[in-house]
Amino acid sequence: MFTDNLSIKLEIAEIKKNLSNQNKNIELVFSYLDELLEKKENEIPRTKIGYKKD
């Protein structure tokens, strides 16, 4: 019974570790998305080239 309890505690600890890593990764993704949005807002509009349709 003690070994079963210990193995369950170890599995729970591993799951908690994985969840904390996922939270960090999600925060990192959102920070990258924020940076990309800021870059796009500060971007100079490009001049269009080519033929104009009448």
MOMO-V952394 format. One record per pair of residues at least 4 apart in sequence whose C-alpha atoms are under 6 Angstrom apart, sorted by the first residue. I is the first residue (numbers start at 1). GAP is how many residues later the second one is. Records with the same first field share a line. If there is no record, write none. Layout:
I: GAP, GAP
//
This chain:
none
//
